[in-house]
Amino acid sequence: DLPFDPTNLIPFWGGAVHHDFHHKTFAGPYASIFTWCDWAFGTDKAFRAHQKKLRGGKEAMYPAQFRGAPNAEAAEKRRAKAKAA
């Protein structure tokens, strides 16, 4: 995803982050466009927990803010490196 992509302005658009997480876990989320369905049926709980972890424990609304972060471990290493500097 590009940060200036107009689809980032659509609050229920999951985009590539949703899609990549689905293929990484195969346990949800299932809707890449109508993400409110995943929220309503609770199939995005793992995705929301992962995003919260990437954000350093902060809740946030869609779209996902850490586009391009390959995984939680990489984000943690980057934060640790920044703190050490």
N, C-alpha and C positions, 0 to 999 in steps of 0.2 A: 504494500500500500504506500502511496505517496502522501505526505502530510498535507498537501494542498488539493487532494482529491475531493471533488464536490460531494461525493457520497459520504464523506465524513460528517457532513452537516445533517444527514438523515439519522435521527435518533434510534431507529430500529434496524439499521443496516449493520450486519455483523461483519461483512467483508472478509478479507483474507485472514484476519486474525482468528475469527470464528472458525473458518474453514480449515485452517492449519491445525488448530487445537482439536477439532473433530477427527482429523486424520492422525493426529499424534496419539489420541486416547481411544477413539472409537467408542466412547461412552457418553456422547453428547458434546456440545450442542448440535442439534440436528437442523435447525433453520438458519440459513445464512442471510436471508433477507428479512423475514418476519421474526426477529429475535424475541419479540414479546411472547410468542408461543412457547419458546423454551423457558422463559421466565415464568409464565403462567403454570406450566406443567412441571417445573422444577428440574428440567433436564439440562440446565446450564449451571448448576451449583458448582461443579468442579471447575468450570471455566471462570466463574466469578471469583472463586477462591484463589485460583491461579493468578488472575489479574490483580487481586488484592495483594497477593504476595509480591508480585512484580512492582507494585506501587508502594511498597514499604509499609503495608498494613492499612492503607487508605482506601475507603470505598469511593467509587466514582461511577458515573453513568456511562452508557455507551456513547460513542464508539470507544473501543479499547485504546488506551493511551500509549501503551508500550509496543507499538507496531515495530516489528523487526527484531525484538528481543527473542533470541532463539529458544531460551528456556529460563527457568527461574535460577538455576545455578549460575548461568552466565551473568544474569543481572546482579546476583549477590556478589560475585567476584568483582564486577565493575564498581559496585558501591564500596566494597572493602578497599579496593585499590584507590578510589577517590578519597576515602577517609584517611588512608595512610599517607597520601601526598600532602 
